[in-house]
């Protein structure tokens, strides 16, 4: 038995799809949803998360 030690072959990671820009209505809704959060860091993180989620979804009617 011969044991060969070599690097694990990995597939190239696919590039992330580009996010679409949010509409003004989506931005306003997102700001309203997180507006009552007092912690600035938490509010900013949740705004980024919300923008990422909304940017991945297709707008209604398309």
C-alpha positions in Angstrom: 0.0 0.0 0.0 1.4 3.4 -1.0 0.0 6.5 0.8 0.1 9.7 -1.3 -0.2 13.0 0.5 -1.3 15.9 -1.7 -3.5 19.0 -1.5 -7.2 18.5 -1.6 -8.7 19.6 -4.9 -11.1 22.4 -4.5 -13.5 23.9 -7.0 -13.2 27.5 -7.8 -15.7 29.6 -5.9 -18.3 31.2 -8.0 -18.4 35.0 -7.9 -21.3 36.5 -5.9 -24.0 37.9 -8.1 -24.1 41.6 -8.2 -26.9 43.1 -6.1 -29.4 45.4 -7.6 -29.6 48.9 -6.2 -32.5 49.5 -3.7 -35.4 51.7 -4.7 -36.1 54.8 -2.7 -39.2 53.1 -1.3 -37.2 50.1 -0.2 -34.6 52.3 1.5 -37.3 54.3 3.3 -39.0 51.1 4.5 -35.7 49.6 5.7 -34.8 52.8 7.6 -38.2 52.9 9.2 -37.9 49.3 10.3 -34.6 49.7 12.0 -35.1 53.4 13.1 -36.2 52.6 16.6 -33.0 50.6 17.5 -30.9 52.6 19.9 -27.6 50.9 19.4 -25.8 52.5 16.4 -23.7 49.5 15.6 -26.6 47.1 15.7 -28.8 49.4 13.6 -26.1 49.7 11.0 -25.5 46.0 10.9 -29.2 45.3 10.5 -29.5 47.9 7.7 -26.7 46.2 5.8 -28.3 42.8 6.3 -31.7 44.1 5.1 -30.1 45.9 2.1 -28.3 42.6 1.2 -31.5 40.6 1.5 -33.7 43.1 -0.4 -30.9 43.5 -3.1 -30.9 39.8 -3.8 -34.7 39.5 -4.3 -36.2 40.6 -7.6 -38.6 43.5 -7.4 -42.3 42.7 -7.4 -43.9 42.8 -10.8 -40.9 41.6 -12.7 
